Amino acid sequence: MEQSLLFYYQAIEDSSRKMLEAAKAADWDAVGLCEAESAVLIEQLRYCARQEKLDGDARKAKGEIMRRILQNDAQIRYLAEPWLAHCAQEMQQGQFLH
């Protein structure tokens, strides 16, 4: 069953990589879709993780995957900052809904 746990971690990493690619292209709709995909995978992982545990090698692989996911996330946040600032400015000006 460890393979299924690692599968979920790898699928989440793949989704985060797609999210980063979309953010680099300023395709925020695609970022949102990838984020929703990740949320589903995370819930599936949580369910699976309640029933199975990883051994030492699998935990090491998980750690490497998590590091890459966090790196992707940091890059996505960096790329999203200007867009988020723009949204905040439009909301303050009352233009966001128009």
Secondary structure, DSSP 4 states (H G I P E B T S, - for coil): -HHHHHHHHHHHHHHHHHHHHHHHTT-HHHHHHHHHHHHHHHHHHHHHHHH----HHHHHHHHHHHHHHHHHHHHHHHHHHHHHHHHHHHHHTT-TT-
